[in-house]
Amino acid sequence: MFNRFYAVLAFGFSSAFAVPPAIAVETKVEEAKVDEKPNETLIEELQGRWEIVAGVNQGRPLTESEVEGTYVTISVNRIVTYDRDNQQRFRAVFRIDSSTDPVQITMTSVPKLARPSQIDPPPRPDKAVAEGIVRFENEHRWTLCYALDGADRPTKFKSPQGSKNMLLTLERKPGDPVPDEITTIETN
């Protein structure tokens, strides 16, 4: 069952955050204003480590054993997914559009490239885009529903059978985001 989950999680995240997410047009990207406190923005609320506690993959509920130990870290505009062995599986940059209801998120995959050889530079892999929606239940729990690359952004927090939607419930966990070698990523 353990390996089956990672195949399912990999399918869901690899389609959306391919290691093997062009940016959607957005009207208003959430930005911190000079007079706001950092924690007053949605992006600030997302910062940290979040355990995946429940999920539905295209209509199929994930079992407790499938999600146990999996988590994401969010730092600045990056979201990185880890398996139960703390191995980085996928990473993406994201943008938030808080002018919509529900709030929209657009995630674009960022592949982790091998170090370039002295002879040939590494190829630039295609990026996949996952368009989704987010909702906070409280400061320690939120829901992410997103469509796999190429599918329409969901409008409801559902992942029905036959859809290309992933629905995840995440809870805040102690600890800072796992450091990543990317410091700033432009999404333009």
C-alpha positions in Angstrom: 0.0 0.0 0.0 2.9 2.3 0.8 4.3 2.1 -2.7 0.8 2.5 -4.2 0.3 5.7 -2.4 3.5 7.2 -3.7 2.5 6.2 -7.2 -0.8 8.0 -6.6 0.8 11.0 -5.0 3.5 11.1 -7.6 0.8 10.9 -10.3 -1.1 13.7 -8.8 1.8 15.9 -8.0 4.0 15.0 -11.0 1.2 15.9 -13.3 0.8 19.2 -11.5 4.3 19.8 -10.3 6.3 17.9 -12.9 9.9 17.1 -12.2 9.5 15.3 -15.4 3.4 23.8 -13.4 2.9 29.1 -18.4 1.4 31.3 -15.8 -2.3 32.0 -15.7 -3.5 35.6 -16.0 -4.4 36.9 -12.6 -6.0 40.1 -11.7 -4.5 40.7 -8.3 -1.7 38.9 -6.7 -1.6 39.0 -2.9 1.3 41.2 -1.8 2.3 42.5 1.5 1.7 46.3 1.8 4.2 48.5 3.5 1.8 49.3 6.4 0.6 45.7 6.9 2.1 43.2 9.3 3.7 40.2 7.6 1.1 37.7 9.1 -1.8 39.7 7.7 -1.4 38.4 4.2 -2.6 35.0 2.9 0.9 34.2 1.6 2.3 34.8 5.1 -0.4 32.5 6.6 0.7 29.8 4.2 4.4 29.9 5.3 5.7 26.9 7.2 5.4 23.1 7.3 2.1 21.4 6.7 1.3 17.7 7.1 -1.1 16.2 4.5 -3.8 14.7 6.7 -6.4 13.7 4.2 -6.9 13.6 0.4 -8.9 12.6 -2.6 -7.2 11.7 -5.9 -9.6 12.1 -8.8 -12.5 10.7 -6.8 -10.6 8.1 -4.8 -10.1 8.9 -1.1 -6.6 8.4 0.1 -6.2 6.0 3.0 -4.6 7.1 6.3 -1.5 4.9 5.5 -1.2 6.6 2.2 -0.9 10.1 3.6 0.9 9.3 6.9 4.2 11.1 7.1 3.8 13.2 3.9 4.1 17.0 4.1 4.7 20.2 2.3 6.8 23.2 3.1 5.9 26.7 2.0 8.6 29.4 2.0 8.1 32.7 0.3 6.5 31.7 -3.0 7.7 28.0 -3.1 5.8 24.9 -2.2 7.8 21.6 -1.8 6.3 18.2 -1.3 8.1 15.5 0.8 7.5 11.8 1.3 7.5 10.0 4.7 11.3 9.5 4.3 11.8 13.3 4.1 12.8 13.0 0.4 11.8 16.0 -1.7 9.4 14.8 -4.4 8.1 17.9 -6.1 8.4 21.6 -5.9 6.7 24.6 -7.5 6.3 28.3 -7.2 2.9 29.8 -6.7 0.8 32.9 -7.0 -2.3 33.8 -5.1 -5.3 35.7 -6.3 -7.3 36.8 -3.3 -9.7 38.9 -5.3 -11.7 35.8 -6.1 -14.0 33.7 -4.1 -12.7 31.1 -3.4 -9.1 32.3 -3.4 -7.2 31.0 -6.4 -3.7 29.6 -6.5 -1.6 28.9 -9.5 1.4 26.6 -9.1 4.1 26.2 -11.7 6.5 23.2 -11.3 10.2 23.9 -10.8 12.3 20.8 -11.7 15.3 20.1 -9.6 18.0 19.9 -12.3 21.2 17.8 -12.0 24.4 19.7 -11.9 25.4 20.6 -15.4 28.1 18.5 -16.9 31.3 20.1 -18.2 30.3 19.2 -21.8 26.6 19.6 -22.1 24.2 21.9 -20.2 21.2 20.3 -18.7 18.0 20.4 -20.8 15.3 22.7 -19.7 12.3 20.5 -18.9 8.8 21.7 -19.7 6.9 23.2 -16.8 3.5 22.0 -15.7 0.8 24.3 -14.3 -1.7 23.3 -11.6 -4.6 25.8 -11.1 -6.5 25.5 -7.9 -8.4 27.0 -5.0 -7.6 27.3 -1.3 -9.6 27.8 1.9 -8.4 28.3 5.5 -10.5 26.5 8.1 -8.3 28.1 10.9 -4.7 29.1 11.3 -3.6 25.5 11.6 -5.7 23.8 8.9 -6.4 24.6 5.2 -7.7 22.9 2.1 -6.1 22.8 -1.3 -8.1 21.7 -4.4 -6.2 21.8 -7.7 -6.6 20.5 -11.2 -3.8 18.4 -12.8 -1.9 20.1 -15.6 -4.2 20.9 -18.6 -7.4 20.6 -16.7 -9.7 23.5 -15.7 -9.3 25.1 -12.3 -11.9 23.6 -9.8 -14.6 25.9 -8.6 -15.6 23.8 -5.6 -13.6 21.9 -3.0 -14.4 18.5 -4.5 -12.6 15.8 -6.4 -15.3 13.7 -8.0 -14.7 10.4 -9.8 -13.5 11.0 -13.4 -12.3 14.5 -12.6 -8.6 15.6 -12.8 -8.9 17.2 -9.3 -6.7 16.6 -6.3 -8.2 17.6 -2.9 -5.9 17.8 0.1 -6.3 18.8 3.7 -3.2 20.1 5.4 -2.4 20.9 9.1 0.4 23.0 10.4 3.3 21.2 11.9 6.1 22.5 14.1 9.4 23.3 12.4 10.6 25.7 9.8 10.4 25.0 6.1 13.1 22.6 4.8 15.8 24.8 3.2 15.9 24.7 -0.6 18.7 25.9 -2.8 16.3 28.3 -4.7 16.2 31.7 -3.0 13.8 33.6 -5.2 11.9 32.4 -8.3 10.2 34.7 -10.7 6.8 33.5 -12.0 6.5 36.1 -14.7 
